Amino acid sequence: MRRSRRFTLAVSAALLAVPLLHAPAAHGAADVQICFSGDRTPAEGGYRVTARGCYGGGLYMLELTVRFGPGAGVYFCRDAFSWNGDLVANRCVLKS
């Protein structure tokens, strides 16, 4: 009886731990905004990115992807303001 109880506890613990393996790491997590087109200008702390046709979430510590235009690229931005699909992000660093 003791072995079956240990086995049951081990299986239960393993089943409870499986979802934790698929959870994203908190230290690398960032909100994401994706925009159709945009421009960038040099500014204090990196770039100021203005973009149109945006969707996603997050206004602080976010990853911003601009698909087309002079500002095309992937950025990490400290803060942003979004309104009706338009976005202005500040202190952005170009990732790629």
N, C-alpha and C positions, 0 to 999 in steps of 0.2 A: 504494500500500500504506500509506503514511503517513496519508492521510486516513481510511481505514477504521479504522485503529488508534485515531486520535484520537476518531473517532465512537464506537467501541466503549467507550473509556474514559469519554467524556462520558455515554453512556447508562448505563453501570454506576454511575457516581457518582450520577446522578440517581435511579436505582432504590434505591440504598443510603440516600439522603437522605429519601425519601418517608416511611418510618416515623417519622422524627424530627419531622416536621411534626405528627403526631397525638399525640405524647407530651405529657402535662400539664406545665405549668410547675412546677418544684420549689418556687419561692418562694411560690406560691399554693396549694400542695397541703395538704390537711388530711384527716384521717380523718373518717369520717361515722358517726354513730349516729342511728337513727330510732326514735322511741318513740310508742306509741299515746296515752298520757295522762301528765300530770305536773303538778307544782306548782313554784312558784318562791318563794324568800324572799330579801329583800335581805341581802347579806353583804359582807364585805370584798372589794373588787376586783370587785364586780358582783352577781351572783345565785348562789345555791345552788339547783340544779335537781334535784328528785327525780322520777324517771319510771318507768313500768311498761310492760311489753310492748315491750321494746327489742330491736333487732337492728342489726347492723353491726359496725364494727371501730374500734379506736383508743381509747386512754385518755389521750393527751396531745395538746394542741393540736388539738382536734376540733371539727367542726361538728355540733351537736345539733339535731335537729328533733323538736318535740313537737307532735303532731297535734291533740289535744283536751285540755280541762281548763283550769284557771286559769293554768297555765304554758305554754299553747300559744304556739308561735313558733319562730323559728330563732335559735340562739345560736352564738357562738364561745366555747368553754370551754378553759381552760388544762389542767385535769386531770379525770379521772372514774374512778369505780370501778363495775364492772358485775358482777352476779352473778345467774344464772338469770333473765335478762330484766329485772331491775330495775337501775336506774342512779342514781348520785348524782354530780353534776358540780359542780365548784367554780370560782369566778372566771369566771363566764359573763357575756358581754355580749350583749344582745339585738340581733340583726342586723335582724330584721323581725317 
